Amino acid sequence: MKSLILASSNPGKKAEIEQLLAPLGTRVITQDELGITEAEEPHETFRENALAKARHACLATRLPALADDSGLCVDALGGAPGVSSARYAGEPRSDERNNQKLIAEMSTHENRRAHYVCVMVLMRGPGDAAPLVAEGRWHGEIARAPRGTGGFGYDPYFFLPALGKTAAELAPEEKNRLSHRGQAMQKLLELLKGS
């Protein structure tokens, strides 16, 4: 694929996906660069939302479309914020307010276990009845204080005990190798090679 539409307007996601696809020479164009509005995300699972976003972008552009739906699932919060991760503290979306709400809700919990989930969907064209779907999970803990300046979203609070760092302290290449999005992309590329 020479180019594909990324069904997102999130600059952090675009940067990560561009880096992951760089070896293939694929040009990543976000849907907002083409004036395409975001798809509705009414579903309760990452998979359904990713499919809806990919289908929306693919039908609007007639080009291959890549979508991911991802979020943070915290054990002590029953899996929240989950599919509501980007809008956890309401509209307009704000990483800062989302993190404030998360830390406030975690203040009484000793269990800090959490994981990121990413479901990635590639629709190769508007008639693609069998889009490629891949999932990645990245396990860690919720830190009590933010660390690092990289990444986006909950990364300053997503602590990786084995590394002694938060996701926001990782170099972009290391994050892309380890992260939920990096794992999903690697699986998706394997599926693409086999299709």
C-alpha positions as CSV (number, residue, x, y, z in Angstrom):
1,M,0.0,0.0,0.0
2,K,1.4,3.3,-1.1
3,S,-0.9,5.3,1.2
4,L,-3.7,4.7,3.6
5,I,-6.2,6.7,5.6
6,L,-5.8,6.7,9.4
7,A,-9.3,6.9,10.9
8,S,-8.2,9.2,13.6
9,S,-7.4,12.9,14.2
10,N,-5.0,12.1,17.1
11,P,-1.5,13.4,16.3
12,G,0.1,11.0,18.8
13,K,-1.5,8.0,17.1
14,K,-0.5,9.3,13.7
15,A,3.2,9.7,14.8
16,E,3.3,6.2,16.2
17,I,1.7,4.5,13.2
18,E,3.8,6.4,10.8
19,Q,6.9,5.2,12.6
20,L,5.6,1.6,12.6
21,L,4.8,1.7,8.9
22,A,8.0,3.5,7.9
23,P,9.8,0.3,6.7
24,L,7.0,-0.2,4.2
25,G,7.2,3.3,2.8
26,T,3.4,3.7,3.3
27,R,2.1,7.3,3.5
28,V,-0.3,7.9,6.4
29,I,-3.0,10.5,5.9
30,T,-5.4,11.3,8.7
31,Q,-9.0,11.5,8.0
32,D,-9.2,15.1,9.2
33,E,-6.5,16.1,6.6
34,L,-9.2,15.2,4.1
35,G,-12.0,16.9,5.9
36,I,-13.7,13.6,7.0
37,T,-15.5,13.8,10.3
38,E,-14.9,11.2,13.0
39,A,-17.1,8.2,13.0
40,E,-19.6,7.5,15.8
41,E,-18.2,5.2,18.5
42,P,-21.3,3.9,20.2
43,H,-20.1,0.4,20.8
44,E,-19.1,-1.3,24.0
45,T,-16.0,-3.1,22.6
46,F,-12.8,-2.0,21.1
47,R,-13.3,-4.3,18.2
48,E,-16.7,-2.9,17.2
49,N,-15.5,0.7,17.5
50,A,-12.4,0.0,15.4
51,L,-14.5,-1.7,12.7
52,A,-16.9,1.2,12.6
53,K,-14.1,3.8,12.3
54,A,-12.3,1.9,9.6
55,R,-15.5,1.3,7.6
56,H,-16.4,5.0,7.9
57,A,-13.0,6.3,6.6
58,C,-12.8,3.7,3.8
59,L,-16.3,4.4,2.5
60,A,-15.6,8.2,2.6
61,T,-12.3,8.0,0.7
62,R,-12.5,4.8,-1.3
63,L,-8.9,4.1,-0.1
64,P,-7.5,1.5,2.3
65,A,-8.3,2.6,5.9
66,L,-6.6,1.8,9.2
67,A,-8.4,2.3,12.5
68,D,-7.5,1.4,16.0
69,D,-9.6,1.6,19.1
70,S,-7.5,1.5,22.2
71,G,-7.7,2.4,25.8
72,L,-6.6,1.8,29.4
73,C,-8.3,-0.9,31.5
74,V,-7.7,-0.7,35.2
75,D,-8.4,-3.8,37.3
76,A,-9.5,-1.9,40.5
77,L,-12.0,0.2,38.4
78,G,-13.6,-2.9,36.8
79,G,-11.9,-2.3,33.5
80,A,-12.6,1.4,33.3
81,P,-12.0,3.7,31.6
82,G,-11.9,1.1,28.8
83,V,-13.6,2.2,25.5
84,S,-14.3,5.6,27.2
85,S,-10.6,6.3,27.7
86,A,-10.3,9.3,25.4
87,R,-13.5,10.9,26.9
88,Y,-13.2,9.6,30.5
89,A,-13.6,13.1,32.0
90,G,-16.1,14.2,29.3
91,E,-16.0,16.6,26.4
92,P,-14.0,18.2,25.1
93,R,-11.4,15.5,25.3
94,S,-8.4,16.3,27.5
95,D,-5.5,14.1,28.5
96,E,-4.9,16.2,31.6
97,R,-8.5,16.0,32.9
98,N,-8.7,12.3,32.1
99,N,-5.5,11.7,34.1
100,Q,-6.8,13.8,37.0
101,K,-10.0,11.7,37.1
102,L,-8.1,8.5,36.9
103,I,-5.8,9.4,39.8
104,A,-8.6,10.7,41.9
105,E,-10.5,7.4,41.4
106,M,-7.4,5.3,42.2
107,S,-6.7,7.2,45.4
108,T,-8.3,4.5,47.6
109,H,-7.1,1.4,45.7
110,E,-4.0,-0.6,46.5
111,N,-4.4,-2.8,43.4
112,R,-2.6,-0.7,40.7
113,R,-2.7,-3.3,37.9
114,A,-3.8,-2.1,34.5
115,H,-3.3,-2.8,30.8
116,Y,-3.6,-1.0,27.6
117,V,-5.6,-2.7,24.8
118,C,-5.5,-1.9,21.1
119,V,-7.6,-3.4,18.4
120,M,-6.4,-2.5,14.9
121,V,-8.5,-2.9,11.8
122,L,-7.4,-2.6,8.2
123,M,-10.0,-2.4,5.4
124,R,-8.3,-2.8,2.1
125,G,-11.2,-1.2,0.2
126,P,-15.0,-0.4,0.5
127,G,-16.0,-3.9,-0.5
128,D,-13.6,-5.6,2.0
129,A,-15.9,-8.2,3.6
130,A,-13.1,-9.7,5.7
131,P,-11.0,-6.8,7.1
132,L,-7.8,-7.7,8.9
133,V,-8.2,-7.4,12.7
134,A,-5.3,-7.6,15.2
135,E,-5.2,-7.0,19.0
136,G,-2.3,-6.1,21.4
137,R,-2.2,-5.8,25.2
138,W,0.4,-4.1,27.3
139,H,0.4,-4.8,31.0
140,G,1.6,-2.4,33.7
141,E,0.5,-0.5,36.8
142,I,-0.9,2.9,37.5
143,A,1.7,5.2,39.1
144,R,0.9,7.5,41.9
145,A,2.6,10.5,40.2
146,P,3.3,11.3,36.6
147,R,6.8,10.7,35.1
148,G,8.2,11.4,31.7
149,T,7.3,13.8,28.9
150,G,6.9,11.4,25.9
151,G,3.8,9.6,24.6
152,F,0.3,10.9,25.1
153,G,-2.9,10.0,27.0
154,Y,-2.3,8.0,30.2
155,D,1.4,7.3,29.4
156,P,2.9,9.4,32.2
157,Y,1.0,7.2,34.7
158,F,1.4,3.9,33.0
159,F,4.3,2.3,34.9
160,L,6.2,-0.7,33.7
161,P,7.7,-2.5,36.7
162,A,10.1,-4.6,34.6
163,L,11.7,-1.5,33.2
164,G,11.2,0.8,36.2
165,K,9.8,3.5,33.8
166,T,6.5,4.9,32.7
167,A,5.4,4.7,29.0
168,A,6.1,8.4,28.9
169,E,9.8,7.8,29.8
170,L,10.4,5.4,26.9
171,A,12.1,6.4,23.7
172,P,9.6,6.3,20.8
173,E,11.3,3.3,19.2
174,E,11.2,1.3,22.5
175,K,7.5,2.2,23.1
176,N,6.6,1.2,19.6
177,R,8.3,-2.2,20.1
178,L,6.6,-2.9,23.4
179,S,3.2,-1.1,23.3
180,H,-0.3,-2.4,22.7
181,R,-0.4,-0.5,19.4
182,G,3.1,-1.8,18.3
183,Q,2.0,-5.4,19.1
184,A,-1.3,-5.0,17.2
185,M,0.6,-3.5,14.2
186,Q,3.1,-6.3,14.1
187,K,0.3,-8.9,14.1
188,L,-1.6,-6.9,11.4
189,L,1.5,-6.8,9.2
190,E,1.8,-10.6,9.6
191,L,-1.8,-11.0,8.6
192,L,-1.2,-8.7,5.6
193,K,1.7,-10.8,4.4
194,G,-0.4,-13.9,4.6
195,S,-3.4,-12.4,2.8
